[in-house]
Structure formats: structure tokens, C-alpha cells
């Protein structure tokens, strides 16, 4: 008799074979913490990621996309295959620590008003991945965080450090606006109601948009730092030492622009009606300027 699956873990991978292997090995070490299944969605990798998973982790279901569909569409590829009541979106460049799955799943079960949550996400050097908890980027937060960088000067200020919640201890459980897709645990029922990830986003922004829709339905979103994972970060984008040499300049430009493009998509979809039309066009011009600045930085510094 097949055991009941409580949790479905979806791992999206694109040319991260070595990191994906480490991630899957970490899951095998905690397989007694919950009745979970693992699904790897491969976005057209050319580094034998699929072969590695099939050979070394035969219990894992592999969904093979013929090309890189991006984060949103890639993860959505698994929606017809999962069996769990809860879904964990987990990055391939992560290592899951002991008790993380057990305690985050337990928290979600015990707090019926919470729709989604994450754990503490640590970088390899032990520091906090600040993107684990974020606020929605309103025009004010966009100005103070993206342009003026005032959160770097006043990280603990409620006015200037709001984007990364710098005024709240990283060791405190609290409600947030946005979770990072690196470890995003959510009820499947909510996903089905809101339509999973919005595929207008290719890479970056889809987790923000998802959280926006979850909160609009009245659910809480929680940062729960009692347990943690390790996040290498940026593996598919060529933003870390181990993969940087494998990503061309053209790909780097494409990936770095996705974040700015996502800002404009999110603003037009979710915030456009909140402000006067003249102010909206002012914001869009600011986003275009930010895109130009990032292009120059990629060409000159990378």
C-alpha cells in the first residue's frame, strides 16, 4: 500500500547538476521528518542533470522541459503531478538542514491563518540571505532601497530599512509581505485558488506576485527562523563563484534584467491603480533608468 504523501517538494533546476545533487542528498538525510515526495523539474539543462537524478535518485520524479521556461512556468510544470496537501518550492542550490522540513510543516499545520512561510535562509558564509523576508516594493521603498540605498545607511530604521525588515531581529518569527522562492512552503489549496505562479514573469518577481495574491486572499505570510537552510544563491544566473564562468555575457544581461523587468510587470499589475497616472509614468521612467544602470554595471564589472 502506497503511503500518503503529506508534502510535495518541487525543485526547479537549470544546469546546476552538482548543487542539485547536494540538495537531494540533504533531503535524503531528513526523509524521516515527513511523508514527502520530491519532484525535480529540469528546464532544458545540458549538464546531465537529468541523467544524474535518474541514476542516483531513482525515487525522484523528473519532469523534463525541452527548454528553459523560467522560474514561474518551470515550477508550474509540476502542478499536475504532485500529491501532497502542502507544497514546498525549493531551489536546487540549497541544502536543507535537520528539522527544517519537520518544524516548518508543523508550524503551518498548527497555524490555520498562515498560508505560506519560510525558514531562516543562510548564505554559505553563515550570514542571513536578506531576501528571505521582504516588503512589497512600493514607490517609497523603491526610492529608499533601489536608488538612494538608505537601508544600507540606516538598516534598523522603520522608514528606511523596511524592505529587508532590518528593524526586526532575524531570529524573531514575524509576519512579512514576501518570501523568497528558495524555500517557500504553502498550502496546495491556496495555490489552486490563486492560480500558482504568474507566467508573465520569467525569472524574479514571481514569488513577490504570488505572495501578493496570497495576502489579498486574507492569509498570513510568515518568516520562521527557528530552523534554516543554506542557499548558495544565483547559481543559474552565474552570480556565484562556482558557476560564473559558465554563463555568457548575453545570458548575464538577460538574467540581471529579469529583476528590473519584473518590477515593471508587478507595478503595472498590482500597483498601477493605487496612484495617479502622472506618478505611474514617473515610476516607470525610474525603472527604465535602473535597467540602464544595471546594464552598465554588468558590462563594466562582470
Secondary structure, DSSP 8 states (H G I E B T S, - for coil): ------EEEEEEESS-HHHHHHHHHHHHHTTTSS-EEEEEEEES-SSSHHHHHHHH-TTSEEEEESS--HHHHHHHTTTTT---SEEEEEETTEEE-TTHHHHHHHHHHH-TTEEEEEEEEEETTS-B-GGGEE----HHHIIIIIIS-HHHHSTT-TTTSTTTTTTS-TTS-EE-SEE-TTEEEEEHHHHHHHTSS-TT-SSSSHHHHHHHHHHHTT-EEEEEEEEEEEE---TTTT-STTTGGGS-HHHHHHHHHHHHHHHHHHIIIIIGGGS-HHHHHHHHHHHHHHHHHHHHHHHHH-
